[in-house]
Amino acid sequence: MKREQLHKKIGLIIGLVSLFLIPSIIFIVLLIKFDSLKSQILIGLFYVFWLIAITFLFAFMMRKFNKNNMLTNSSIAEYIESEIDKENVGTIVFLNTGTIVWISNFIEQRFTRSIIGKNINSLFNIKKSTNDVFDFLFEYENFKYDVHITWEKNLVILKDTTIREHVIEDYKKQRIVFGEINIDNINLYKATMSEDELFKVYSLVITMLENLIKHYDLIYRQYENGRFFILTNQETLSEFEKNRFKFFENLDPNQVIKDNPVTISAGFAYGIYKFEVLDLLAKEALLQSQTRGGNQTTILTKNEKSRHYGSFSEIKINISRTNVNLISKVLFSKLESKNIEKVIVYGHQNADLDAIGSAYAIYTLAKSYGKISYIQNITYDDTTTRHIDKMLGISKYDIFINHKKAIALNDDKTLVVIVDTSDETRIENKSAFKNILKSNIVVIDHHRIMRNPTYALVNNFFIDSSASSASEIITEMIALSNNKDKINSLAAQLLLDGIYVDTNMFKKHISSKTFYACSLLEEWGASAEKSIISLKITEEIFNKVKKLNENLQEVKPGYFLSYADIDTTNDIIAIASDEILRVEGRKAAFVVGKLQGTNKYKLSARGVDTNVQIIAEAVNGGGHFGAAAAESDEPLEVFIDNIKQAIVSVQNESNNN
C-alpha cells in the first residue's frame, strides 16, 4: 500500500516537472531567436503566466493527493482499530511525564474519556515506573485485564481477560481433590475397647462425614478400619480451609471415652492430573499430619509449601509398640549384618544432651557389634559441652569426629544413623549421604516435621512426636530388642540425662512411657541424682537467663515474649523460656538471644497445652507441639516483629479454653 502511494506521488512530481522544463527550454530558444525587445517581453510575460499556472496546478494536485492519502489512512486506521476493539484490546498513549494524551475506542468505552489528562501511574496504581517493559494484571469494575506497558514507546496495551480468568477459576474450583483421613490411636482403641465401644468410634466419624455430604460436594469410603478415602473438588477444599477444618475438632469425645478423645489426622492433595500420583500425594499428606503429632490436617500440591491446620490440643499417645519394634528390627538387622562395617551417628548442630545421649547409645551398640563407630558432632550447647568434658574427658576425641573424617568413611558398607532430628540441613555434615546407600540411612526423631524427608527409605524413618525425647525412643528400642546387655552405665546415664533435659525435669511432654524408660535406665546403671546435678546452672548462666528475660512483655493474653541482643547458647535461651512458664496462667513463652559465635538470632518457644510449633513455623522454624525453635539472620528488630506478628495472627487457642 505505501509503495503504491509512493509510486503515484513520484509519477505526479515527474509529470509536473516535465511541464516546467519543456516550456523553459522553449523559452530559452525563443529568446535566442527573437532579437527585438518587444518580442522578448511578450515571451517573458507568457513564461511567467505559465509558471504561475504550473505552480497552482502542482499545489492543487498535491493537496488532492494528500487528501486522498489521508482519507485512505484514516479509513485503514479506523478499520484496524475496530477490528482490534472486537478482540477486546485497547491502547493508551502517554507523554514522558506519564500524562495520558490519547485512548482508543475500546479504552473510551471501558474507562470513559475522563482518563485523558490523568497520569498513567495513578490509573494503574503503579508505585514506581521504569524504563523496562512492564506486564501485570489489572482489575477495574469487574473486568480483568492483562496490561502491557512499554515505557520507551509511551504506549499501553490492555487485553480483556475476564472470560479467560473465569474459565480458569471455574476449572480450578472443579479440580479433583483426593483426601485420606485416619482415626488417631485406632490401634489403641482396637486393643482396649469392646466391639460396641469401637463401633461408636467408627459411627462418630461416619456421622461427621455424612453431615459434610449434606453441605458439600464430596463422597467418602472406608477402606480400612479407621481409615477413609475422600473424593471432592478444590472449591470444597477451599471452603474447608476457610473454616480451618473445624468439623474435625468438633467430634464429641463424651460419646466415646472422656479420657482419650477421638481425634482425626487428615491429608488432602490436588493439582496433579494423574490419579495414581494424586493418591500417593494424599497419603504423604496424611503421613505428615501423623508424624507432626496427629489431630491435624495437611494439604499438599506441587510447587507449593505444605499447609497445616488444627492441632490445638495434643492427642493422647498410642502405647502400641508395633512401630518401635519395626524400626528396632531395621536398626539391629543392620548392626548384625556383615555388609555393614562402619557406623556414623549424627545429632543436630549445637547438640543438646538428648542428641548426644541418643547418639552415644547408638555408638555404644555399634561398638558392641564390632563395628567401626563414630559420632559426627563437634558443636554443642553450653550444658552439653560441660557435661561431655566431665563424663568423657579426653576420650571424647576418640568418639567425636569432624565432617571431613566422616566423609572419608562413606561407602556402601557404612551405616548412617541420625538422631534427634530428621532435617538433613540441621546436621553438621552437608555431605553426610555422599556414597551412602539409601537403605543404609536410619532416622530416629521425636520432633514434628514440615515435610517428609526423601534421603532415606520410608521404612527407615521413625518419628514419634508423642515421645518426650529421642533418648526415650532409643531406650524403648533397646528394651524391646533385648539388647540391654550391650549398653554400659555411661550410655544409660547419658540417655537419662537426655530425657531430663527434654522434659525439663518432667515438667513437660511426659507420659507413662517416659517414666518407664527412666526406670529401665536406672536398672541399667543410670542415676537420677546425677542427672539432676548435671542440669544445675552456673552463676554466669543464671545472670544470662535473667538478662534475656529483663524486658518480658505480653504480646497477647497468656503469650509472653522476651529478648536481648547478647551472645548466648541454645540451652540458655531454652532455660529462659522455661523460666517464664513457671508462673501460673501463662500459656506460651518466646525468648530470643544471639547465638554465640554467629550473626544469627535464636528463638526458643515453649507452651503449656498450646501449640507453639505453628508459631515457630511461621518464622521458618519448627519443632514440637509444646517446644519449638527458629533461627534468623535478620536484624533483631525485624525478627522480633515477625515473631509478634506470628503470635498475634496464628489461631492457636487450646481446645480447653
Buried (B, 14 or more C-beta within 10 A) or exposed (E): EEEEBEEEBEEBBEEBEEBEEEBEEBBEEBBEEEEEEEEEEEBEEBBEEBBEEBEEEBEEBBEEBEEEBEEEEEEEEEEEBEEBBEEBBBBBBBEEEBEBEEBBBBBBEBBEEEBBEBBBBEBBEBEEBEEEEBEEEBEEEEBBBBBBBEBEEBBBBBBBBEEEBEEEEEEBEEBBBBBBBBBBBBBBBBEEBEEEEBEBBBEBBEEBBEEBEEEBEBEBEBEEEBBBBBEBBBBBBBEBBEEBBEBBBEBEBEBBBEEBBBBBBBBBBBBBEEEEEBBBBBBBBBBBBBBBBBBBBBBBBEEEEBEBBBBBBBBBBBBBBEEBBEBBBBBBEBBEBEEBBBBBBBBBBBBBBBBBBBBBBBBBBBBBBEBBBBBBBEBBBBBBBBBBEEBBEEEEEEBBBEBEEBBEBBEEBBBBBBBBBBBBEBBBBEEBBEEBBEBBBBBBBBBBBBBBBEBBBEEBBBBBBBBBBBBBBBBBBBBBBEBBEBBBEBBBBBBBBBBBBBBBBEEBBBBEBBBBBBEBBEEBBBBBEBBEEBBEBEEEBBEBBEBBBEEBEEBEEBBBBBBBEEEBBBBBBBBBBBBBBEEEEBBBBBBBBBBBEEEEBBBBBBBBBBBBBBBBBBBEBBBBBBBBBBBBEBEBEEBBEBBBEBBEEBEBBBEEE
